[in-house]
Structure formats: structure tokens, C-alpha cells
Amino acid sequence: MPYRGRFAPSPTGALHFGSLVAAVGSWLRARSRNGAWIIRVEDLDPPREVAGAAQRQLATLAAFGLVSDEAVVWQHERQDAYAAALRRLVDAGDAFACWCSRSDLQASAGLHRSPCIAAPSADRAPAWRLRVPDVVVGFDDVLLGRCEQPLAAEVGDFVVRRVEGYYAYQLAVVVDDAAQGISEVVRGADLLDSTPRQILLQQRLGFATPAYLHLPLALDAAGRKLSKQDSALPIDAADPLPALRAALDFLGLPAARLGPAGTPAALLAAAIEVFDVNAIPRSAAIVQMRHGRS
């Protein structure tokens, strides 16, 4: 089966160093397997999106030598596919309408366990949830090894379509990974907890389960995960080499192994020659970079 990987940013702000690590890590993995690398824009949540952020993200990635091998997929154009998947789940009895509020779920630590506490209401729209059985879902992460989660106890019946009408990330990512034939998902370890939910959805929808590789998180000096709102570690599209070298070093490829390179393309080509997935650290680390150009 040909290798197909992807990078899927959300347009909620500028790309930061943690995003760059995920993009570079997924690109290296795809190239090391002679596979395709695809960009998918996860623009599912209009209230959280920043105008123009998606195009700026794509331009920033291109400045770092990271260009999709196929046409960029936009999730806002995939609503019919998500609706069809939800209909399949509902018809099979795996998804149900839920009018429970957060206050309704306080007694169960915020987790929903069937049946619903709240009665159906004609005055407001329901959320749609996946019915979660009392099972432990596990998978073998390429980097982290065996990971398992008792879904009913730790997650409960989770939302696949929100009250506002937006399809949930968990459903959309599963539908799109299947449609694009993604063979391995490489992403940050902050999404490790989502993987068992996605595997359960894959099983319910009859999709193949890809391999998973969760990269270590980049932390700020206080030990917090970097976010798009964190301006301490920006990446400069006008001067990409310093941040690109830092991302490669974070992934186990220090400058001493790569040699001199005058362009992002040359640096990435050198990185491919020595990339070793087993050299990637397995735990999060604090990153320090200088502001602005270097």
C-alpha cells in the first residue's frame, strides 16, 4: 500500500513552532517512505477562525519548503461527506440526538452515558453523539508503543455534530483520512487522547485504521504547550532557516548531522538522507529560540 501522510492545520491563527514541528515531522516521515504528503485545512469551526489565516499558513509552509503533493483539501467543502457519515451512524443505531446540557452532565464528571438525562425539546437543536460501549480501545503508536483507553469510563458518548450544526473534529478527521487514503497519521502528542475515539468511529463506519505516530510536544519556558496565541516562539517566513533547523533538531536531527544549507529545500534534502524515526524523542521538551531574524 503506497504511503500517504498529511498535515492538517486549523486556521485559528499563525503557524507557531509546535505547528512547524508537526508539519516537518509528517513531511519527513512521508518522504522517508517515498510517499505523498498532503495538506488539509481543518476549517470546521467558523467562530474560531481568523480571517486570512489559512492562506497565510499555506504561504508560510511554502516558504519552509513544505508544499502539498496534491490539491489542498478544505473541510468546509466536505459537509455532504460528513452528513452522509452521520446518517450511516444514526441508521445503524450508533449515533443519537442529545439535548443534555453541561449542567445535566455535572453528576457524571461531564461525561455522557446513555440514556440521555434531558428530554427532547422542540425549542432547540440537539447535539449528535456516538454511542460508546464499555470497551478498551488500543493501538500501537509507531513512536510511543502500546496505548489504550477505556472509552466509556474516560470519554463517554462523545459529540459528532455540535448543537450549532458544526460537525465535530472527531468525525470529520475520520471521514477525510479515509477518503484521502491516509496510511499513517503523524501529528502532535496533544491529539493522542483523540485517537481511540477516531478508531472507534473508523470501526463503526467500516473504514480501515491507519498507523499512528504522535510527535513530542514543544513547550514554552514555563512548560506549557505552545499555542497559536503564544507569541514567544514565532516562525518567520521571511527567514525560515533558523526555525527549520530548530524544528529538525527537536526531531532528533541536530545541525552537526545536516551540514551547511543555504535554502529550506537543501536543508530538507539533507534531513531526508539521515532521518531516523527512532531518533525522535518520546517526551515533550522546552524550546528556546531568538525573536525575529537570526
C-alpha positions in Angstrom: 0.0 0.0 0.0 1.5 3.4 -1.0 2.4 5.6 1.9 0.1 8.7 2.2 0.5 11.2 5.0 -0.9 14.6 5.8 -0.7 17.8 7.8 -3.9 19.3 8.9 -3.7 22.8 10.4 -6.7 24.8 11.7 -6.9 28.4 10.6 -7.2 29.9 14.0 -4.0 31.9 13.9 -0.5 32.0 12.5 1.6 28.8 12.5 3.8 28.6 15.5 6.9 26.4 16.3 4.8 23.5 17.5 2.9 23.5 14.2 6.1 23.6 12.3 7.4 20.5 14.2 4.3 18.6 13.3 4.5 19.7 9.6 8.2 18.9 9.3 7.8 15.6 11.1 4.9 14.4 8.9 6.7 15.6 5.8 9.9 13.8 6.7 8.1 10.6 7.5 6.3 10.7 4.1 9.4 11.4 2.2 11.4 8.7 4.0 8.7 6.2 2.9 8.7 7.5 -0.7 5.1 8.6 -0.1 2.8 11.5 -0.7 2.3 14.4 1.8 -1.0 16.2 1.7 -2.2 19.4 3.4 -5.8 19.5 4.6 -7.2 22.7 6.1 -9.4 21.9 9.1 -11.8 24.9 8.8 -14.7 23.3 10.7 -15.3 26.0 13.3 -16.1 29.4 11.8 -16.4 31.3 15.1 -12.8 30.4 16.0 -11.3 31.0 12.6 -9.1 34.1 11.8 -9.8 35.8 8.5 -7.0 35.0 6.1 -5.2 32.7 8.4 -5.4 29.6 6.2 -3.8 31.4 3.2 -1.1 32.8 5.4 -0.4 29.3 6.8 -0.1 27.8 3.4 2.3 30.6 2.3 4.4 30.1 5.5 4.6 26.3 4.8 5.7 27.0 1.2 8.4 29.4 2.5 9.7 26.5 4.6 9.7 24.2 1.5 6.6 22.3 2.6 4.1 22.2 -0.3 1.2 19.7 -0.6 1.7 17.0 -3.2 -2.0 17.2 -4.1 -4.6 19.8 -4.1 -5.2 21.2 -0.7 -8.5 19.8 0.9 -10.7 22.3 2.7 -13.1 20.8 5.3 -15.7 23.5 4.8 -16.2 22.0 1.3 -16.8 18.5 2.7 -20.0 19.0 4.6 -22.0 16.5 2.5 -19.5 13.7 3.2 -19.8 14.3 7.0 -23.6 14.4 6.7 -23.6 11.1 4.9 -21.3 9.5 7.6 -23.6 10.8 10.4 -26.6 9.3 8.6 -24.9 6.0 8.4 -24.2 6.1 12.2 -27.7 7.1 13.0 -29.3 4.4 10.7 -27.1 1.8 12.4 -28.1 2.9 15.9 -24.6 4.1 16.7 -25.4 7.8 16.9 -28.3 9.6 18.6 -29.7 13.0 19.2 -28.9 14.5 22.7 -30.4 17.5 24.4 -28.3 17.2 27.6 -26.7 20.4 28.8 -23.4 20.7 30.6 -25.2 21.2 33.9 -27.1 17.9 33.1 -23.8 16.1 33.0 -22.2 17.5 36.1 -23.1 14.5 38.2 -21.1 12.3 35.8 -18.0 14.5 35.7 -19.1 16.0 32.4 -19.3 12.6 30.6 -22.4 11.5 28.8 -23.5 7.9 29.4 -26.7 6.6 27.7 -29.5 7.1 28.2 -29.9 10.9 28.0 -30.9 12.8 31.1 -32.7 15.6 29.3 -35.9 15.1 27.4 -36.1 16.1 23.7 -37.1 19.7 23.1 -38.7 21.3 20.2 -37.3 24.7 21.2 -33.6 24.0 20.5 -31.5 21.8 18.3 -29.8 18.7 19.7 -26.2 17.6 19.5 -25.5 14.2 18.0 -23.4 11.8 19.9 -21.7 8.5 19.2 -22.9 5.7 21.5 -19.8 4.4 23.2 -19.7 0.8 24.5 -17.8 -0.3 27.6 -14.7 -1.2 25.7 -11.0 -0.5 25.9 -9.7 0.8 22.5 -6.0 0.4 21.9 -3.4 0.9 19.2 0.4 0.6 18.7 1.9 4.0 18.2 5.0 3.9 16.0 6.9 6.1 18.5 5.2 5.6 21.8 4.3 1.9 21.7 1.0 0.5 23.1 -1.7 3.0 24.0 -5.1 2.1 25.4 -8.1 3.9 26.7 -11.4 2.7 28.4 -13.6 5.0 26.3 -16.9 4.7 28.3 -15.2 5.5 31.6 -12.9 8.3 30.4 -14.8 9.8 27.4 -18.4 8.7 27.4 -20.7 9.2 24.5 -19.0 11.9 22.5 -20.3 14.6 20.2 -20.0 14.1 16.4 -22.2 17.1 15.4 -22.5 20.1 17.7 -25.6 21.9 18.7 -24.6 24.8 16.5 -24.7 22.5 13.5 -20.9 22.2 13.0 -19.5 18.7 12.5 -17.1 17.7 15.2 -13.4 17.3 14.6 -13.5 13.6 15.6 -16.0 12.7 12.8 -14.5 15.0 10.1 -11.0 13.8 10.5 -12.0 10.1 10.3 -14.1 10.7 7.2 -11.3 12.7 5.5 -8.5 10.3 6.4 -10.5 7.5 4.8 -11.4 9.5 1.7 -7.8 10.6 1.1 -6.4 7.1 1.8 -4.2 8.2 4.6 -2.0 5.3 5.6 -0.3 6.9 8.6 -1.3 9.9 10.8 1.7 11.8 12.1 0.7 14.6 14.5 1.4 16.1 17.9 1.0 14.1 21.1 -1.7 16.6 22.3 -4.0 14.6 20.0 -3.1 11.2 21.4 -6.2 11.2 23.5 -8.4 11.6 20.4 -7.0 8.5 18.7 -9.2 5.9 20.4 -12.3 7.8 19.6 -11.3 8.0 16.0 -10.5 4.3 15.9 -14.0 3.6 17.3 -15.5 5.8 14.6 -13.5 4.0 11.9 -14.8 0.7 13.1 -18.4 1.9 13.2 -18.1 3.3 9.7 -16.2 0.4 8.2 -13.0 2.3 7.5 -9.5 1.0 7.7 -7.5 2.2 10.6 -4.2 4.0 9.6 -1.0 3.7 11.6 -0.3 6.5 14.1 2.8 8.3 15.1 2.5 11.0 17.8 5.3 13.5 17.9 6.6 15.1 21.2 5.2 18.5 22.1 7.2 21.7 22.0 6.8 23.6 25.3 7.5 27.1 26.3 9.8 28.1 29.2 7.0 27.6 31.7 6.4 24.0 30.5 3.2 24.9 28.6 2.3 23.6 25.2 2.9 26.2 22.5 -0.3 27.6 21.0 -1.2 30.0 18.2 -1.8 32.6 20.9 1.8 32.3 22.2 4.0 35.0 20.6 7.2 33.8 22.4 8.2 31.5 19.6 7.1 32.8 16.2 8.3 31.4 13.0 9.5 33.9 10.4 8.5 33.0 6.8 10.9 35.7 5.6 13.8 34.0 7.3 12.9 30.3 7.6 16.2 28.6 8.1 16.7 29.2 11.8 13.2 27.9 12.8 13.6 25.0 10.3 16.9 24.0 11.9 15.4 24.2 15.3 12.5 22.0 14.3 14.8 19.4 12.8 17.0 19.5 15.9 13.8 19.0 18.0 13.0 15.9 15.9 16.5 14.3 16.5 18.3 15.8 13.6 20.9 18.3 15.0 22.8 20.7 12.8 26.0 18.7 13.0 24.3 15.8 11.1 22.9 18.1 8.4 25.8 20.3 7.4 25.5 23.7 5.8 22.5 24.5 3.7 21.5 27.8 2.1 17.8 27.1 1.4 15.0 25.3 3.1 14.9 22.8 0.2 18.6 22.0 0.6 18.2 21.6 4.4 15.2 19.3 4.0 17.0 17.2 1.4 19.9 16.8 3.8 17.4 15.8 6.5 15.8 13.1 4.4 19.2 11.4 4.0 19.7 10.9 7.7 16.1 10.9 9.1 15.5 8.1 11.6 12.1 7.8 13.2 13.7 6.0 16.2 15.8 9.2 16.9 12.7 11.3 17.6 12.4 12.0 21.3 9.5 10.4 23.1 8.8 13.2 25.5 7.9 16.9 25.3 10.7 19.4 25.6 11.2 23.1 26.2 12.2 25.1 23.1 14.2 28.3 23.1 14.6 30.4 20.0 15.6 34.0 19.4 12.9 36.5 18.3 12.9 37.8 14.8 15.5 37.1 12.2 18.7 35.2 13.0 
